[in-house]
Amino acid sequence: MPSIWKECAIIDRVIFLLLENLKTRAGEQIYQRGVTYYTGDRIRQFSVTPLENHIHRIQAVVQGTKSYIVKLTVRILHNQLKIDSYCSCPYSWNALCKHEVAVLYKFIHEEYYELTPYESQRAPKMNGFDSLKQFTSQESRPADILTYELKGLQKLSGTNFRIQLIGGPSQQKAIKTLIEEMDHENTNSYLSERLLRNFDQFDQLVIEHLQKIYTRKTPEKGLIFFAKSHENLDFIISLLSSRQVLLDESVPRSLTYGAVLKPRLIFSGNERHLKMTVDDSDLLAEGFYHPDLDCLLKNNVLYQVENRAAKEIPPEFEISSQKLGAFLFEILPKLRQKIDCVLPQELINQHLNLIEPKIRLDFDYSGEQIICHPQIQINDQIYDDKDSLQLASSEPVYSRSTEDARQWTTIDPGALQRFVDFLEYYNFKVSPEGLTIKEPGHLIQFMINGLSKIPSEWQVVASQDFQELKIAPLSLIPVVELNIDDTINWFEFKISYNLGGKSYTHQEILKMMRQTAEGAHYIQDGQQIFLVDDAIPDRLEKELPKKGPNQEQTQAELYNLMFYRQLFQEQGIAIQGNAQYQQFESDIERQNLVEDCGVPESFNGALRPYQKEGFNWLRFLYKYKFNGILADDMGLGKTLQVLTLVKSLAIQKPHLVVCPRSLIYNWAAEIDKFYPGTSYLVYHGVPEERAVMRTAFDKQEIIITTYDILARDSQFWQDCLFGYCILDEAQHIKNHLTVRAREVKRIRADHRLVMTGTPIENGLEELWSIFDFLMPGYLDSQPKFTARYVTPLRKAPGDQTGLNRLRQKVAPFILRRRKEEVLTELPEKITTIQNVYMTKLQEDLYHTILSELKEEIIQTISSRGLASSHITVLAALTKLRQVCNHPKLILPDSDPSVESGKLEALMELIYQATDAGHKIVIFSQFVKMLRLIEGKFQAEKIRYEYLDGSTRDRMERINRFNQTPEIPIFLISLKAGGLGINLTSADIVIHVDPWWNPMAENQATDRVHRMGQQNQVMVYKLITMGTVEEKILQLQQRKKSVFDAIIENNQSPLNSLTWDDVKDLFEL
């Protein structure tokens, strides 16, 4: 198929998607009627004006029962329509009418192809300097501030205010359009958002509010009408605070806001019967008063009139003798604070005398609760317990003097209120015993704070039991007695505490410790309450293994010793250990960790200083029966360090090495090179060959096999016992549910060791699986591990508590050195992100496929959930990544002339590098992409080597590349080339496509950047702009953060692939 035909097919597909989108928005029936109008040639005066950002302004007249005017603003983005529409027809029951559908159908069907230029028609791209120059030359100025003209404030007639928006010359058109587009159902349309950018932020808020309250509009004059109401008057007053508002009367004048005016209330009558009249003659003598809005306009100043009291107080009312005191001394004072009152003289000349109550509190302590008996004395009258509360909580009683009617008395309500507030604040509750505090936290709070806050004028009486109740702080400092036995693989320890001269075990202290509702810890001994200022026992209990109720000694596997030592030190706990423990302390306190162990005499070579330290560390693990992970960077010689370990041990049992198939002969080569004469067996081949090999196991020092062979011969391994079981590239057991992981963990060995530069690739669960092999149970069961570490990190990525605790547990058993730290002579590695652009065909194909995948992903996740949709998500991502590489990965039968932006960028890099004499290694996830590149090389007559998972003669090709200067390029699939290859003859690495796991890319890169490399290594990552590849780079960093936090001792939290990630990747 010719290229242009293919491009047309893509455009046709896009048009089809747009029409389907239109059908969904309009509904099937309206859509079909619109299409009928289009095919019936009913569209007149059709015009399209392209704007920026894929926006088109469309106008047309559609002939129906009569001529209807249609105005549309359409934005097309990723095959989706964003529409702001208007039609003069009366139809209003749906988002779109048939006239609008007809115009949109014509636009999509006839205009879209012409308005979508191909790559060759696009304007040339500016270089970086031209873009910068154009940007800096653009002027940026603040938007003009609007002025508002208001009408309707000086008229009682009419139900609406009218406001006119007056802006600068550049704003008037936007004002007109905004008012035209005002629609209560569409206040946040894309068009409105774009037009609002022409205005100051305050004016934007004003316009958005007017969109919500308007009743009618006149766009041509910039007029908006809204109802006269108290709420809208408040809006006008808010507007006056920040903008100039003109009164649009005969002569426009600037309006300002004055104070709130309060009319005078005149009361007449006597204390039994009162009449009220409102005197507003002074207020309203001048100006225009609007009674419905309670506002006054005088000399261009707007006042609000506070008429609430006048409206709510009845004009005439009676006052009973029982309520007269409350009226005189409670209601009248508050009323006079709020409004201007004129009162009869006899209501003013009244005097209130306050009686001070005598308050007494009797305290007792019994049954672990504080008991209070309150008492209030008024003159000769005494109120006890509940009666005192009833008195204090009741309404004040006002008594009038019989001798002088102007004199009144009442119990001081403030003193009574302070009494009630005190008892409520310190949580006293009514009970049969009196007023009590039972909850320990409240009791402690009262004893510490409440007693001292009792007013000095109150009388306090305390029983002997209450006086003996004491609250005191307590620091529980435990002592740990720890014993190690050389003959067993566990240790035991006992924790004890000193309290009041007595020694208590850890379990006894835990039984004594209590907790308040607020979480504070305390220990109670009779009348003594000890506040535990640092709850060490409680924290220790969370980390200690469970034991029987009467068991004083705690036993734990020996590999827990490092963790508990660190835990005790963090809590400031002294450890009293036996002689073996003191030797252990002496070993780990030394600067080099352990004594310098001698290298085996049979060693043919020399260890680098860091390799010697690694060997010493491995010997330290062996001495104390620990298992661990050698997690050095690729290329630092992990194999040599482990070989030196096993060769330094007395031969008692053979050692088993399990590794990927690609590494079995690498192990053999390393043994032959550094320890010639060592008896070893590569256990591999067909079943018959393996059966013969098994008979020679007992004669070997080292047995080398693969993960797959180990799983196939699972029954045989159960009868074998090894000195060491060593896993190379142990990420192969990262999934604990696989058969290979299960079978590896069943191997019987005295010691276990793991070699991997990437113990965490995608999640913390992988680390658990590796430690489940090394030290089963050390990181709890898999569900407990997930609940304790993985789930909290996903819910609260910023919370480092769990991550720090996990790092503390695993750090003693992981040795990690990076190349830049130990190989100072190794040339640096420079990584460059090479941005590439898609061709027009690639871009259209990408967005077409993305649109198709969106619906499928949403449906799948909606029905099955994200956790069960990973296959669908990954398959969709693979499709998009393939398009980023080359259209032919998706359209294999397309025209041979179809081009790829990435392949062009790759070839340009290759020409530059080979011309300068460099050797290049190219990695890709996709074998089909490698074959396309291979075809390009063959056409260009460029010599190369090739390796993928199906390649058999791997070493021959590797040697040929390394030893032949005339072969400048090696094409390698990422999975096949990540392990067991040394390519130090090259000095440029190109990753054609990114993947989630940055550690896998680093492994591949380190085939070149490793010991023996003499040149600076340049790493290029080809990333297609504006695609999923850019987002994969971001996710790569999040995956790497797990590795850094646990292995590299950094502090970045884990962020797994979430629904938000999926939405971001697919632009949902």
NUVEXFI-125140 format. One record per residue (C-alpha): x, y, z. Coordinates in steps of 0.25 Angstrom, whole numbers, padded with zeros to 4 digits, always signed. Layout:
! residues N
XYZ
...
//
This chain:
! residues 1068
+0000+0000+0000
+0006+0014-0004
+0010+0022+0008
-0001+0033+0005
-0012+0023+0004
-0008+0018+0018
-0008+0032+0023
-0022+0034+0017
-0026+0021+0024
-0022+0027+0038
-0029+0040+0035
-0042+0032+0032
-0040+0024+0045
-0039+0037+0053
-0051+0043+0046
-0059+0030+0049
-0055+0032+0064
-0059+0046+0064
-0073+0043+0058
-0075+0032+0068
-0072+0042+0079
-0082+0052+0073
-0092+0041+0073
-0090+0037+0088
-0092+0052+0092
-0104+0055+0083
-0111+0041+0085
-0115+0032+0073
-0128+0038+0070
-0123+0053+0069
-0110+0048+0062
-0118+0041+0051
-0127+0054+0049
-0115+0063+0048
-0108+0053+0038
-0122+0054+0030
-0121+0069+0030
-0107+0069+0025
-0109+0059+0014
-0122+0067+0010
-0113+0079+0007
-0120+0088+0018
-0107+0095+0023
-0105+0109+0018
-0094+0120+0020
-0084+0110+0026
-0071+0116+0030
-0059+0111+0039
-0049+0120+0046
-0037+0112+0051
-0032+0117+0065
-0020+0113+0073
-0019+0100+0081
-0027+0091+0071
-0039+0101+0073
-0049+0104+0062
-0060+0114+0062
-0072+0110+0053
-0084+0118+0048
-0095+0113+0039
-0110+0114+0036
-0118+0102+0036
-0131+0101+0028
-0142+0095+0037
-0156+0099+0039
-0150+0113+0038
-0135+0117+0037
-0127+0114+0050
-0114+0121+0053
-0103+0111+0059
-0090+0116+0066
-0080+0106+0070
-0066+0106+0077
-0060+0092+0075
-0047+0087+0081
-0042+0073+0076
-0031+0067+0085
-0027+0052+0084
-0040+0049+0075
-0049+0055+0086
-0059+0066+0084
-0060+0078+0093
-0072+0087+0089
-0078+0100+0092
-0091+0101+0084
-0102+0110+0081
-0114+0109+0073
-0126+0119+0071
-0136+0107+0071
-0145+0105+0083
-0140+0091+0085
-0134+0090+0099
-0136+0075+0104
-0122+0070+0101
-0107+0074+0100
-0108+0076+0085
-0120+0078+0075
-0121+0073+0061
-0116+0086+0054
-0104+0086+0063
-0101+0071+0059
-0103+0074+0044
-0092+0085+0045
-0083+0077+0053
-0084+0065+0044
-0081+0074+0032
-0069+0080+0039
-0063+0066+0043
-0067+0059+0030
-0062+0070+0020
-0053+0080+0027
-0044+0071+0037
-0035+0065+0026
-0032+0079+0021
-0029+0085+0034
-0020+0074+0038
-0007+0076+0031
+0004+0066+0029
+0018+0066+0034
+0023+0072+0020
+0013+0083+0021
+0016+0088+0035
+0024+0100+0038
+0039+0098+0040
+0043+0096+0055
+0051+0107+0061
+0064+0104+0068
+0065+0106+0083
+0071+0120+0082
+0060+0125+0072
+0049+0119+0082
+0056+0126+0094
+0057+0139+0086
+0042+0139+0082
+0038+0136+0096
+0046+0147+0102
+0041+0157+0092
+0027+0155+0096
+0021+0166+0105
+0014+0162+0118
+0005+0172+0124
-0006+0171+0134
-0021+0171+0130
-0029+0184+0130
-0038+0185+0142
-0053+0186+0139
-0062+0197+0143
-0076+0194+0146
-0089+0203+0144
-0101+0200+0153
-0115+0203+0150
-0128+0201+0159
-0123+0205+0172
-0131+0218+0173
-0144+0212+0168
-0155+0204+0176
-0161+0199+0163
-0155+0188+0155
-0150+0174+0160
-0136+0174+0155
-0123+0182+0156
-0115+0184+0143
-0100+0185+0142
-0091+0188+0131
-0077+0183+0129
-0067+0193+0124
-0053+0189+0120
-0042+0193+0111
-0042+0192+0096
-0037+0178+0096
-0047+0173+0106
-0060+0178+0100
-0061+0167+0090
-0058+0156+0101
-0069+0163+0110
-0079+0162+0099
-0075+0147+0096
-0076+0143+0110
-0089+0149+0112
-0094+0142+0100
-0089+0129+0105
-0095+0131+0119
-0102+0118+0122
-0106+0113+0136
-0103+0098+0131
-0089+0102+0125
-0082+0112+0134
-0069+0105+0133
-0068+0102+0118
-0054+0102+0111
-0058+0115+0104
-0062+0123+0116
-0049+0118+0123
-0041+0123+0111
-0048+0137+0110
-0047+0139+0125
-0032+0140+0124
-0034+0154+0118
-0038+0159+0132
-0032+0162+0145
-0034+0151+0156
-0045+0159+0164
-0052+0162+0151
-0052+0147+0147
-0059+0144+0160
-0069+0155+0158
-0073+0150+0144
-0074+0135+0149
-0083+0140+0160
-0092+0148+0150
-0093+0135+0142
-0099+0129+0154
-0109+0140+0157
-0113+0147+0144
-0128+0147+0140
-0126+0152+0126
-0115+0159+0118
-0112+0168+0106
-0098+0164+0100
-0097+0175+0090
-0097+0186+0101
-0090+0177+0112
-0102+0178+0121
-0106+0167+0131
-0119+0167+0139
-0120+0161+0153
-0131+0161+0164
-0133+0171+0175
-0130+0164+0188
-0122+0165+0201
-0112+0155+0196
-0110+0162+0183
-0109+0175+0190
-0097+0169+0198
-0091+0165+0185
-0091+0180+0181
-0085+0184+0194
-0074+0174+0192
-0072+0180+0178
-0071+0194+0184
-0059+0189+0193
-0050+0186+0181
-0055+0193+0168
-0061+0206+0163
-0076+0205+0162
-0083+0216+0155
-0098+0220+0157
-0104+0219+0143
-0114+0230+0145
-0115+0243+0137
-0101+0246+0140
-0092+0234+0144
-0086+0237+0158
-0076+0228+0166
-0083+0220+0177
-0076+0218+0191
-0080+0210+0203
-0083+0216+0217
-0086+0211+0230
-0098+0202+0235
-0109+0212+0241
-0117+0208+0253
-0131+0214+0255
-0135+0219+0269
-0145+0210+0277
-0154+0218+0287
-0160+0210+0298
-0172+0216+0306
-0180+0212+0317
-0177+0205+0331
-0170+0192+0335
-0182+0184+0333
-0186+0189+0320
-0177+0195+0309
-0179+0200+0295
-0169+0202+0284
-0168+0212+0273
-0157+0213+0262
-0151+0227+0260
-0144+0228+0247
-0147+0242+0244
-0133+0247+0245
-0127+0235+0237
-0137+0236+0225
-0139+0251+0225
-0130+0252+0213
-0127+0242+0202
-0134+0230+0195
-0138+0219+0205
-0142+0205+0199
-0150+0198+0210
-0150+0184+0203
-0134+0184+0203
-0132+0192+0216
-0123+0202+0209
-0121+0217+0208
-0115+0224+0196
-0110+0238+0200
-0100+0247+0193
-0095+0235+0185
-0092+0227+0198
-0099+0214+0200
-0103+0211+0214
-0109+0198+0220
-0120+0201+0230
-0121+0191+0242
-0136+0189+0244
-0135+0175+0249
-0139+0179+0263
-0150+0188+0259
-0156+0177+0251
-0154+0165+0261
-0158+0173+0274
-0173+0174+0276
-0179+0188+0276
-0186+0185+0289
-0183+0175+0300
-0186+0171+0315
-0175+0167+0325
-0179+0158+0336
-0174+0160+0351
-0167+0147+0350
-0159+0151+0338
-0157+0166+0341
-0143+0163+0347
-0138+0155+0335
-0143+0166+0326
-0137+0177+0334
-0123+0171+0336
-0121+0161+0325
-0130+0166+0312
-0129+0181+0314
-0114+0182+0315
-0112+0173+0302
-0122+0181+0295
-0116+0195+0298
-0102+0189+0293
-0108+0186+0279
-0118+0198+0277
-0120+0212+0281
-0131+0211+0292
-0139+0222+0299
-0145+0216+0312
-0155+0220+0323
-0147+0226+0335
-0153+0215+0344
-0146+0204+0336
-0133+0211+0336
-0131+0214+0351
-0131+0199+0356
-0119+0193+0364
-0115+0178+0365
-0107+0173+0377
-0100+0160+0375
-0099+0149+0386
-0085+0142+0386
-0087+0127+0388
-0078+0119+0398
-0072+0107+0390
-0066+0095+0397
-0061+0082+0390
-0058+0069+0399
-0049+0059+0392
-0047+0044+0394
-0040+0033+0387
-0046+0019+0387
-0048+0008+0377
-0037+0014+0367
-0046+0026+0366
-0047+0041+0371
-0060+0044+0378
-0064+0058+0380
-0075+0064+0389
-0078+0078+0385
-0085+0088+0394
-0090+0102+0392
-0095+0111+0403
-0104+0123+0401
-0105+0131+0414
-0110+0120+0424
-0115+0110+0413
-0106+0099+0409
-0107+0091+0396
-0100+0077+0395
-0096+0068+0383
-0107+0068+0373
-0114+0080+0379
-0102+0088+0377
-0101+0085+0363
-0116+0087+0361
-0115+0101+0368
-0103+0105+0359
-0109+0100+0346
-0123+0107+0348
-0128+0120+0343
-0124+0132+0352
-0135+0136+0362
-0136+0151+0364
-0142+0156+0377
-0147+0170+0379
-0146+0178+0392
-0159+0181+0399
-0153+0193+0405
-0147+0199+0392
-0153+0195+0379
-0141+0199+0371
-0132+0189+0379
-0131+0175+0374
-0122+0163+0379
-0118+0149+0372
-0107+0139+0374
-0095+0143+0366
-0097+0135+0353
-0082+0136+0349
-0078+0129+0361
-0088+0118+0359
-0084+0117+0344
-0069+0116+0348
-0073+0104+0358
-0080+0097+0347
-0069+0099+0337
-0059+0094+0346
-0066+0081+0349
-0069+0079+0334
-0055+0082+0329
-0048+0072+0338
-0059+0061+0334
-0066+0059+0348
-0078+0050+0345
-0090+0048+0354
-0091+0035+0361
-0097+0028+0373
-0084+0031+0381
-0084+0046+0377
-0077+0053+0366
-0066+0043+0361
-0054+0042+0352
-0052+0028+0347
-0044+0028+0334
-0029+0028+0337
-0025+0039+0328
-0035+0048+0333
-0031+0045+0347
-0017+0047+0344
-0020+0060+0337
-0028+0065+0349
-0017+0062+0359
-0006+0068+0351
-0014+0081+0346
-0027+0082+0353
-0024+0082+0367
-0015+0094+0365
-0026+0101+0357
-0036+0101+0368
-0040+0116+0372
-0033+0121+0385
-0047+0125+0390
-0052+0111+0390
-0051+0102+0402
-0044+0088+0399
-0045+0077+0409
-0037+0064+0405
-0038+0050+0412
-0025+0042+0416
-0027+0033+0404
-0027+0045+0395
-0015+0051+0401
-0007+0038+0399
-0011+0038+0384
+0002+0042+0377
+0005+0044+0362
+0020+0043+0359
+0028+0041+0346
+0036+0028+0344
+0047+0024+0334
+0047+0009+0332
+0061+0005+0328
+0062-0010+0325
+0075-0019+0326
+0077-0030+0316
+0084-0042+0319
+0088-0049+0306
+0095-0062+0303
+0101-0069+0291
+0105-0083+0289
+0115-0087+0278
+0108-0101+0277
+0094-0096+0273
+0088-0087+0263
+0080-0079+0273
+0082-0069+0285
+0074-0066+0297
+0072-0053+0305
+0065-0048+0317
+0059-0034+0320
+0058-0029+0334
+0054-0016+0340
+0056-0009+0354
+0044-0003+0360
+0044+0002+0375
+0056-0007+0378
+0050-0019+0372
+0053-0027+0360
+0042-0030+0350
+0042-0038+0337
+0038-0032+0324
+0025-0040+0324
+0022-0035+0339
+0024-0021+0335
+0015-0022+0323
+0004-0028+0332
+0005-0016+0341
+0006-0005+0330
-0007+0001+0327
-0011+0011+0316
-0021+0023+0317
-0031+0027+0306
-0021+0037+0301
-0010+0026+0299
-0001+0030+0311
+0005+0018+0319
+0005+0017+0334
+0007+0007+0345
-0001+0007+0358
+0003+0002+0371
-0007+0005+0382
-0008+0020+0383
+0004+0022+0375
+0002+0024+0360
+0015+0024+0352
+0015+0031+0338
+0024+0024+0329
+0030+0035+0321
+0036+0026+0310
+0028+0013+0308
+0040+0004+0305
+0033-0009+0309
+0022-0006+0300
+0031-0003+0288
+0040-0015+0291
+0028-0025+0291
+0024-0021+0277
+0038-0026+0272
+0040-0038+0281
+0036-0052+0277
+0024-0058+0284
+0027-0068+0296
+0019-0075+0307
+0013-0067+0318
+0022-0073+0329
+0035-0073+0320
+0045-0063+0325
+0056-0066+0314
+0053-0061+0300
+0059-0070+0289
+0062-0065+0275
+0069-0070+0263
+0084-0066+0262
+0081-0057+0250
+0073-0048+0259
+0084-0044+0267
+0089-0032+0259
+0075-0027+0259
+0072-0028+0274
+0086-0022+0277
+0083-0010+0269
+0069-0009+0275
+0074-0010+0289
+0084+0001+0286
+0074+0010+0280
+0066+0009+0293
+0078+0012+0302
+0078-0002+0308
+0090-0008+0313
+0093-0023+0309
+0100-0032+0319
+0106-0043+0310
+0113-0056+0312
+0128-0058+0307
+0123-0062+0293
+0114-0049+0292
+0126-0041+0296
+0134-0047+0285
+0123-0044+0275
+0123-0029+0280
+0138-0028+0279
+0137-0033+0264
+0126-0024+0259
+0132-0012+0267
+0145-0013+0259
+0147-0003+0247
+0148-0015+0237
+0137-0022+0243
+0145-0036+0245
+0159-0040+0246
+0166-0041+0233
+0164-0055+0227
+0175-0061+0219
+0172-0063+0204
+0173-0078+0200
+0187-0082+0195
+0181-0088+0183
+0176-0074+0178
+0182-0070+0165
+0181-0055+0165
+0179-0043+0174
+0167-0038+0181
+0164-0023+0180
+0163-0016+0194
+0148-0015+0194
+0148-0030+0189
+0156-0034+0201
+0146-0026+0210
+0135-0034+0204
+0142-0047+0206
+0144-0043+0221
+0129-0039+0222
+0125-0053+0216
+0134-0060+0226
+0128-0052+0238
+0114-0057+0233
+0119-0071+0233
+0126-0070+0247
+0113-0066+0253
+0104-0075+0245
+0097-0063+0238
+0092-0063+0224
+0093-0050+0215
+0092-0043+0201
+0105-0039+0194
+0098-0027+0186
+0110-0021+0179
+0108-0013+0166
+0110-0021+0153
+0124-0023+0149
+0130-0023+0163
+0134-0037+0164
+0123-0044+0173
+0126-0057+0167
+0141-0056+0171
+0137-0052+0185
+0128-0064+0187
+0138-0074+0181
+0148-0069+0191
+0139-0071+0202
+0135-0085+0199
+0150-0089+0196
+0154-0083+0209
+0146-0093+0216
+0149-0108+0220
+0143-0117+0210
+0132-0125+0217
+0120-0124+0208
+0119-0119+0193
+0114-0105+0191
+0102-0103+0182
+0102-0091+0172
+0088-0088+0165
+0088-0078+0154
+0082-0074+0141
+0086-0083+0129
+0094-0072+0123
+0103-0072+0135
+0106-0086+0137
+0119-0086+0128
+0123-0073+0133
+0124-0079+0147
+0132-0090+0141
+0141-0081+0134
+0143-0073+0147
+0147-0085+0155
+0157-0090+0144
+0163-0076+0144
+0164-0073+0159
+0164-0086+0166
+0170-0097+0156
+0169-0111+0160
+0156-0109+0168
+0146-0121+0166
+0133-0115+0161
+0121-0120+0152
+0112-0113+0143
+0099-0120+0145
+0092-0118+0133
+0087-0125+0120
+0077-0136+0117
+0071-0144+0128
+0079-0156+0124
+0092-0148+0125
+0088-0142+0138
+0085-0156+0144
+0099-0160+0141
+0104-0147+0147
+0097-0149+0160
+0106-0161+0164
+0118-0152+0164
+0112-0141+0174
+0120-0146+0186
+0133-0144+0179
+0131-0129+0176
+0134-0117+0183
+0124-0108+0175
+0112-0112+0167
+0106-0102+0157
+0092-0103+0152
+0081-0094+0147
+0068-0090+0154
+0060-0098+0143
+0068-0111+0145
+0067-0110+0160
+0051-0109+0159
+0051-0121+0149
+0059-0130+0158
+0052-0126+0171
+0051-0140+0177
+0065-0142+0175
+0070-0130+0183
+0063-0134+0196
+0073-0145+0198
+0085-0136+0197
+0091-0127+0208
+0100-0116+0204
+0110-0107+0211
+0106-0094+0204
+0094-0092+0195
+0097-0080+0187
+0087-0073+0178
+0093-0064+0167
+0084-0053+0161
+0074-0057+0172
+0063-0048+0166
+0059-0060+0159
+0052-0064+0172
+0046-0051+0174
+0032-0056+0172
+0030-0065+0184
+0018-0072+0177
+0026-0078+0166
+0031-0093+0166
+0045-0089+0165
+0044-0080+0177
+0037-0091+0185
+0047-0102+0181
+0060-0094+0184
+0055-0091+0198
+0054-0106+0200
+0069-0108+0198
+0076-0113+0210
+0089-0106+0213
+0096-0101+0226
+0098-0087+0220
+0091-0079+0210
+0096-0067+0201
+0090-0058+0191
+0097-0051+0180
+0089-0040+0173
+0091-0025+0169
+0076-0023+0169
+0069-0030+0181
+0057-0020+0179
+0053-0018+0165
+0038-0015+0166
+0033-0016+0180
+0037-0019+0194
+0030-0033+0193
+0042-0037+0185
+0051-0034+0197
+0042-0043+0206
+0044-0055+0196
+0059-0054+0196
+0059-0053+0212
+0049-0064+0212
+0060-0073+0205
+0072-0067+0214
+0065-0067+0228
+0051-0072+0228
+0042-0064+0237
+0052-0053+0239
+0042-0043+0232
+0030-0050+0237
+0020-0057+0228
+0017-0051+0215
+0003-0046+0219
+0008-0040+0232
+0020-0034+0224
+0010-0028+0214
+0001-0022+0225
+0013-0016+0233
+0022-0010+0222
+0015-0011+0208
+0001-0006+0210
+0005+0005+0220
+0015+0011+0209
+0004+0010+0198
-0006+0017+0207
+0004+0028+0213
+0016+0029+0204
+0022+0040+0212
+0022+0032+0225
+0036+0026+0227
+0034+0019+0240
+0032+0005+0234
+0042+0007+0223
+0053+0011+0233
+0049-0001+0242
+0050-0010+0230
+0064-0004+0226
+0069-0006+0240
+0065-0021+0240
+0071-0024+0226
+0083-0015+0226
+0093-0024+0234
+0091-0035+0224
+0093-0027+0211
+0107-0023+0206
+0105-0013+0195
+0117-0005+0188
+0115+0004+0176
+0125+0005+0165
+0127+0020+0167
+0131+0017+0181
+0141+0006+0180
+0146+0007+0166
+0152+0021+0166
+0160+0017+0154
+0147+0013+0146
+0144+0024+0135
+0131+0031+0138
+0118+0028+0131
+0109+0039+0125
+0095+0037+0123
+0087+0045+0112
+0072+0046+0110
+0071+0047+0095
+0057+0053+0091
+0052+0048+0078
+0039+0052+0070
+0029+0043+0063
+0026+0045+0049
+0012+0049+0045
+0007+0035+0042
+0013+0031+0056
+0006+0042+0063
-0007+0039+0057
-0006+0024+0059
-0002+0026+0073
-0014+0035+0077
-0023+0026+0069
-0019+0014+0077
-0019+0022+0090
-0033+0025+0088
-0037+0011+0085
-0029+0006+0098
-0035+0016+0107
-0049+0010+0106
-0044-0004+0108
-0036-0001+0120
-0047+0007+0127
-0057-0004+0124
-0047-0015+0129
-0043-0008+0142
-0058-0004+0145
-0062-0019+0144
-0050-0026+0149
-0042-0016+0158
-0028-0011+0156
-0021-0022+0163
-0028-0032+0153
-0025-0024+0140
-0010-0023+0140
-0009-0032+0127
-0019-0023+0120
-0011-0010+0124
+0002-0016+0121
-0003-0021+0107
-0008-0007+0104
+0005-0001+0108
+0013-0010+0100
+0005-0006+0087
+0007+0009+0090
+0022+0006+0092
+0023-0001+0079
+0017+0010+0072
+0027+0019+0078
+0038+0010+0073
+0033+0008+0059
+0019+0007+0052
+0023-0006+0046
+0023-0013+0059
+0007-0011+0059
+0005-0010+0044
+0015-0021+0039
+0009-0021+0025
+0010-0006+0023
+0018+0000+0012
+0033-0002+0013
+0035+0013+0012
+0028+0016+0025
+0038+0023+0034
+0040+0024+0049
+0045+0036+0056
+0053+0028+0066
+0060+0019+0055
+0064+0032+0048
+0070+0038+0061
+0077+0024+0064
+0083+0024+0051
+0088+0038+0052
+0095+0034+0066
+0101+0022+0059
+0107+0030+0048
+0113+0040+0057
+0119+0029+0067
+0124+0020+0056
+0131+0032+0049
+0138+0035+0062
+0143+0021+0063
+0134+0017+0075
+0128+0003+0077
+0113+0002+0081
+0104-0007+0088
+0089-0005+0085
+0078-0011+0094
+0063-0012+0092
+0052-0020+0098
+0046-0023+0085
+0053-0034+0076
+0044-0029+0064
+0050-0015+0066
+0064-0021+0066
+0061-0028+0053
+0056-0015+0047
+0069-0009+0051
+0077-0021+0046
+0070-0019+0032
+0074-0005+0032
+0089-0009+0035
+0089-0019+0024
+0083-0009+0014
+0094+0001+0019
+0105-0010+0019
+0108-0007+0033
+0115-0019+0040
+0109-0024+0053
+0107-0035+0063
+0093-0040+0068
+0088-0047+0081
+0075-0050+0086
+0068-0061+0094
+0069-0071+0083
+0084-0069+0080
+0092-0082+0083
+0106-0078+0080
+0106-0066+0090
+0121-0066+0094
+0126-0067+0080
+0118-0055+0076
+0123-0047+0089
+0137-0051+0086
+0136-0047+0071
+0130-0034+0075
+0141-0031+0086
+0153-0035+0077
+0149-0030+0064
+0150-0015+0062
+0143-0015+0049
+0130-0019+0055
+0125-0006+0062
+0111-0010+0066
+0105-0021+0075
+0090-0022+0075
+0085-0029+0088
+0071-0032+0093
+0070-0026+0108
+0066-0039+0114
+0077-0047+0107
+0088-0037+0109
+0086-0033+0124
+0094-0045+0130
+0107-0052+0128
+0113-0043+0117
+0126-0035+0117
+0126-0024+0106
+0137-0014+0110
+0142-0012+0096
+0130-0003+0094
+0128+0011+0100
+0114+0015+0095
+0101+0008+0100
+0088+0012+0093
+0075+0008+0100
+0064+0009+0088
+0052+0008+0098
+0050+0010+0113
+0044+0000+0122
+0039+0000+0136
+0051-0006+0143
+0063+0003+0143
+0071-0007+0150
+0069-0016+0137
+0074-0005+0128
+0086-0003+0138
+0089-0017+0137
+0090-0017+0122
+0098-0004+0123
+0108-0010+0132
+0112-0020+0122
+0120-0009+0116
+0123+0000+0129
+0130-0010+0137
+0144-0014+0141
+0154-0014+0129
+0147-0002+0123
+0157+0008+0119
+0148+0019+0113
+0137+0028+0117
+0124+0021+0115
+0113+0029+0108
+0099+0024+0110
+0087+0029+0101
+0073+0027+0104
+0063+0029+0092
+0050+0035+0098
+0039+0039+0089
+0033+0052+0093
+0019+0054+0097
+0016+0039+0099
+0016+0028+0109
+0031+0027+0109
+0032+0040+0116
+0023+0035+0127
+0031+0022+0128
+0043+0030+0131
+0036+0036+0143
+0031+0023+0148
+0045+0017+0146
+0050+0027+0157
+0039+0023+0166
+0043+0008+0165
+0057+0012+0167
+0053+0019+0180
+0050+0006+0187
+0064+0000+0183
+0070+0013+0188
+0062+0013+0201
+0065-0001+0206
+0078-0004+0199
+0085+0009+0197
+0081+0015+0210
+0073+0027+0204
+0060+0032+0209
+0050+0031+0197
+0037+0024+0199
+0031+0013+0190
+0020+0017+0180
+0015+0005+0173
+0007+0006+0160
-0007+0012+0164
-0020+0016+0158
-0014+0030+0157
-0002+0024+0150
-0011+0017+0140
-0019+0030+0137
-0007+0038+0135
-0001+0028+0125
-0013+0027+0117
-0018+0041+0119
-0031+0036+0124
//
